[in-house]
């Protein structure tokens, strides 16, 4: 018995006609008959009986047809799995700075469990440029902070991100008593326009009818922290980073209002059926326990 014989048997069972089965299998009718005869001899059962309507399965044939279908399905899955192990999937993933909030080691570990031979390229950038690279086809997926409204991009809101206003530790007394009018008068450090923090900051201030002109623009969180510690100004910063720096007495968190944004995972919808991208989406949903949207 081989898989070709089982395929012949199932095809004859489904068509109930030797001629039609031979045409579908690109075999001669005698070859089809020989396959059936060989299986009947090996199984020691009668699989078909000839009737005026064609080839009719016997009771034993009905049982064997179902078993043959299972065997063919299992063989197909085995072949597909084997081929997937030989294929190297590639993915270019954009990330913001490499904070713990991205869970990158866990993401990579689970992704490789789903797609063993994946070749992953990680490119660090600011959120706006990650979005541009996705739309330009330079990236396949990425993590950003802030709202995303692009039809071509799939979006998973991964987790909320709290942001706070920080100043130098030496300005603690000033910040403790400062209201919005006093903050407006202090020097501000912003991020570039393509950075989501720039938009988040401006929107946060606009809700308070505050308008400021930044004295410095910096595109890295580490640089922002260093500039603030050097008393160059105040800025908006992720609270998880600010708390560590406050504990070290480098920065001080303004005790007033905070704002909340979202860490989001994005991907190019045109590529979402590729095995690597599909595995990456499933990995992100699993790690952050985000259920697929119902349709």
C-alpha positions as CSV (number, residue, x, y, z in Angstrom):
1,X,0.0,0.0,0.0
2,X,1.2,3.5,-0.8
3,X,-0.3,7.0,-0.7
4,X,-1.0,7.0,-4.4
5,X,-3.2,3.8,-4.0
6,X,-5.1,5.4,-1.1
7,X,-5.6,8.6,-3.2
8,X,-7.0,6.4,-6.1
9,X,-9.3,4.6,-3.7
10,X,-10.7,7.8,-2.2
11,X,-11.1,9.4,-5.7
12,X,-13.1,6.4,-7.0
13,X,-15.2,6.3,-3.9
14,X,-16.0,10.0,-4.3
15,X,-16.7,9.8,-8.1
16,X,-18.2,6.3,-8.2
17,X,-16.8,6.1,-11.6
18,X,-13.5,4.5,-12.8
19,X,-13.3,6.6,-16.0
20,X,-13.9,9.9,-14.1
21,X,-11.4,9.0,-11.4
22,X,-8.8,8.1,-13.9
23,X,-9.2,11.5,-15.6
24,X,-8.9,13.4,-12.3
25,X,-5.8,11.4,-11.3
26,X,-4.2,11.6,-14.8
27,X,-4.0,7.8,-14.8
28,X,-5.2,5.2,-17.2
29,X,-8.4,3.2,-16.3
30,X,-6.4,0.0,-16.0
31,X,-3.9,1.7,-13.6
32,X,-6.8,2.8,-11.4
33,X,-8.3,-0.7,-11.5
34,X,-4.9,-2.1,-10.6
35,X,-4.6,0.2,-7.5
36,X,-8.0,-0.9,-6.3
37,X,-7.2,-4.6,-6.8
38,X,-3.9,-4.2,-5.0
39,X,-5.6,-2.7,-2.0
40,X,-8.4,-5.3,-1.9
41,X,-5.7,-8.0,-2.0
42,X,-3.6,-6.4,0.8
43,X,-6.6,-5.6,3.0
44,X,-8.3,-8.9,2.1
45,X,-11.7,-7.1,1.8
46,X,-14.0,-6.2,-1.1
47,X,-14.0,-2.4,-1.4
48,X,-16.5,-1.9,-4.3
49,X,-19.2,-3.7,-6.2
50,X,-20.1,-2.7,-9.7
51,X,-23.7,-1.5,-10.3
52,X,-25.4,0.1,-13.3
53,X,-24.9,3.4,-11.5
54,X,-21.2,2.9,-11.2
55,X,-18.8,1.8,-8.4
56,X,-20.6,1.4,-5.1
57,X,-18.7,1.1,-1.8
58,X,-19.3,-2.1,0.2
59,X,-19.7,-1.8,4.0
60,X,-16.0,-2.5,4.4
61,X,-15.3,0.0,1.7
62,X,-17.2,2.7,3.6
63,X,-15.0,2.1,6.7
64,X,-11.8,2.0,4.7
65,X,-12.7,5.2,2.8
66,X,-13.0,7.2,6.0
67,X,-9.7,5.7,7.3
68,X,-8.0,6.5,4.0
69,X,-9.1,10.1,4.1
70,X,-7.6,10.4,7.6
71,X,-4.4,8.9,6.4
72,X,-4.2,11.2,3.4
73,X,-4.9,14.2,5.6
74,X,-2.2,13.2,8.1
75,X,0.3,12.7,5.3
76,X,-0.6,16.1,3.8
77,X,-0.1,17.8,7.2
78,X,3.3,16.0,7.7
79,X,4.5,17.2,4.2
80,X,3.4,20.8,4.9
81,X,5.1,20.7,8.3
82,X,8.3,19.3,6.8
83,X,8.4,22.0,4.1
84,X,7.8,24.7,6.7
85,X,10.9,23.6,8.6
86,X,12.9,24.0,5.4
87,X,11.6,27.5,4.7
88,X,13.2,30.5,6.3
89,X,10.7,33.3,7.0
90,X,11.9,36.8,7.2
91,X,10.5,39.8,9.1
92,X,11.6,43.3,9.6
93,X,10.3,44.5,13.0
94,X,10.4,48.2,14.0
95,X,10.7,49.0,17.7
96,X,10.8,52.1,19.8
97,X,13.7,52.2,22.3
98,X,14.2,48.8,23.8
99,X,12.3,49.0,27.1
100,X,11.0,46.2,29.1
101,X,7.5,47.1,28.1
102,X,8.1,45.5,24.7
103,X,8.8,42.1,26.2
104,X,11.2,41.5,23.3
105,X,12.9,38.4,24.7
106,X,9.6,36.7,25.3
107,X,8.2,37.8,21.9
108,X,11.3,36.3,20.1
109,X,11.1,33.1,22.1
110,X,7.5,32.4,21.4
111,X,7.8,33.5,17.7
112,X,10.6,30.9,17.2
113,X,8.4,28.2,18.8
114,X,5.7,29.0,16.2
115,X,8.1,29.6,13.2
116,X,11.4,27.8,13.9
117,X,13.4,29.2,11.0
118,X,12.4,32.8,11.2
119,X,15.0,35.4,10.3
120,X,14.1,38.6,12.2
121,X,15.6,42.0,11.7
122,X,15.0,44.6,14.4
123,X,15.2,48.3,13.6
124,X,14.9,50.9,16.3
125,X,13.3,54.2,15.5
126,X,10.7,56.7,16.7
127,X,7.0,55.9,16.3
128,X,6.2,58.2,13.3
129,X,9.1,56.9,11.3
130,X,8.2,53.3,12.1
131,X,4.7,54.0,10.7
132,X,6.2,55.6,7.6
133,X,8.5,52.6,7.1
134,X,5.5,50.2,7.4
135,X,3.6,52.2,4.7
136,X,6.7,52.3,2.5
137,X,7.2,48.5,2.7
138,X,10.5,48.9,4.6
139,X,9.1,47.2,7.7
140,X,6.6,44.3,8.1
141,X,5.5,45.0,11.7
142,X,6.4,47.3,14.6
143,X,5.7,48.6,18.1
144,X,4.8,52.3,18.5
145,X,3.3,54.5,21.2
146,X,0.2,56.6,20.4
147,X,-2.9,56.4,18.3
148,X,-2.7,55.0,14.8
149,X,-5.3,55.7,12.1
150,X,-4.1,54.1,8.9
151,X,-6.4,51.7,7.0
152,X,-3.5,49.7,5.6
153,X,-2.1,48.9,9.0
154,X,-3.5,46.3,11.4
155,X,-3.4,47.6,15.0
156,X,-3.4,45.8,18.4
157,X,-3.6,48.1,21.4
158,X,-1.2,46.2,23.7
159,X,-1.1,48.1,26.9
160,X,-1.7,51.6,28.4
161,X,1.3,53.8,28.9
162,X,1.2,56.5,31.6
163,X,3.2,59.6,31.0
164,X,4.1,62.4,33.4
165,X,5.9,65.7,33.4
166,X,9.4,65.7,34.9
167,X,12.0,68.3,35.8
168,X,15.4,68.3,37.4
169,X,15.6,67.0,40.9
170,X,17.0,70.4,41.9
171,X,13.7,72.0,40.9
172,X,11.7,69.8,43.3
173,X,10.5,72.7,45.4
174,X,9.5,74.7,42.3
175,X,7.6,71.7,40.8
176,X,5.9,70.9,44.1
177,X,4.0,74.2,44.1
178,X,3.8,74.8,40.3
179,X,0.4,74.9,38.5
180,X,-0.1,74.9,34.7
181,X,0.7,78.7,34.4
182,X,4.0,78.1,36.1
183,X,4.8,75.1,33.9
184,X,4.1,77.2,30.8
185,X,6.8,79.6,31.8
186,X,9.5,76.9,32.3
187,X,11.7,75.8,29.4
188,X,10.4,72.7,27.6
189,X,12.2,69.9,25.9
190,X,10.2,68.1,23.1
191,X,10.8,65.2,20.8
192,X,10.7,65.5,17.0
193,X,7.3,65.8,15.3
194,X,7.6,62.3,14.0
195,X,7.8,61.0,17.5
196,X,4.4,60.2,19.1
197,X,5.5,61.9,22.3
198,X,5.5,65.3,20.5
199,X,1.9,64.8,19.5
200,X,0.9,63.5,22.9
201,X,2.6,66.4,24.7
202,X,1.0,69.1,22.5
203,X,-2.4,67.5,22.9
204,X,-2.0,67.2,26.6
205,X,-1.0,70.9,26.9
206,X,-3.7,72.0,24.5
207,X,-6.3,70.4,26.8
208,X,-5.1,72.8,29.5
209,X,-4.9,75.8,27.1
210,X,-1.2,75.8,27.4
211,X,1.1,76.6,24.4
212,X,4.9,76.3,24.7
213,X,7.8,76.6,22.3
214,X,10.4,74.0,23.0
215,X,13.9,75.2,23.7
216,X,15.5,71.8,22.8
217,X,14.3,68.9,20.6
218,X,15.8,65.4,21.3
219,X,14.8,62.1,19.8
220,X,16.1,59.6,22.5
221,X,14.6,59.0,26.0
222,X,18.1,58.7,27.4
223,X,19.1,62.1,26.0
224,X,15.8,63.6,27.3
225,X,16.6,62.3,30.8
226,X,20.2,63.6,30.6
227,X,19.1,67.1,29.4
228,X,16.4,67.4,32.2
229,X,18.9,66.3,34.8
230,X,21.3,69.0,33.5
231,X,18.5,71.6,34.2
232,X,17.9,72.3,30.5
233,X,14.1,72.1,31.0
234,X,11.1,69.9,31.7
235,X,9.6,67.3,29.5
236,X,6.9,64.6,29.2
237,X,8.3,61.1,30.0
238,X,7.0,57.6,30.5
239,X,6.2,57.1,34.2
240,X,8.1,53.8,34.5
241,X,11.3,55.5,33.4
242,X,10.7,58.6,35.5
243,X,10.1,56.6,38.7
244,X,13.5,55.0,38.4
245,X,15.2,58.3,37.8
246,X,13.3,59.9,40.6
247,X,14.4,57.2,43.0
248,X,18.0,58.0,41.9
249,X,17.3,61.7,42.6
250,X,18.1,62.6,39.0
251,X,14.6,63.8,38.0
252,X,11.5,64.8,39.9
253,X,7.9,64.0,38.8
254,X,5.5,66.9,38.8
255,X,2.8,65.9,41.3
256,X,0.0,67.2,39.0
257,X,-1.9,65.5,36.3
258,X,-0.6,62.6,34.1
259,X,-1.8,61.5,30.7
260,X,-2.3,58.0,29.2
261,X,-1.5,56.7,25.8
262,X,-1.2,53.2,24.3
263,X,1.6,50.9,23.3
264,X,0.4,49.4,20.0
265,X,1.6,46.6,17.8
266,X,1.2,47.3,14.0
267,X,1.6,45.3,10.9
268,X,1.1,45.7,7.1
269,X,-2.3,44.2,6.4
270,X,-1.1,43.2,2.9
271,X,1.4,40.8,4.5
272,X,-0.7,39.5,7.4
273,X,-1.3,36.1,5.8
274,X,2.5,35.4,5.5
275,X,3.4,32.7,8.0
276,X,5.9,34.8,9.9
277,X,3.6,37.8,10.2
278,X,0.7,35.6,11.2
279,X,2.9,33.9,13.9
280,X,4.0,37.3,15.1
281,X,0.5,38.6,15.5
282,X,-0.5,35.4,17.3
283,X,2.5,35.8,19.6
284,X,1.6,39.4,20.5
285,X,-2.0,38.4,21.2
286,X,-0.9,35.5,23.4
287,X,1.7,37.5,25.4
288,X,-0.6,40.4,26.1
289,X,-3.7,38.3,26.2
290,X,-5.5,40.3,23.6
291,X,-8.4,38.5,21.9
292,X,-9.0,38.9,18.2
293,X,-11.8,41.3,17.3
294,X,-15.1,39.6,16.5
295,X,-16.4,39.9,13.0
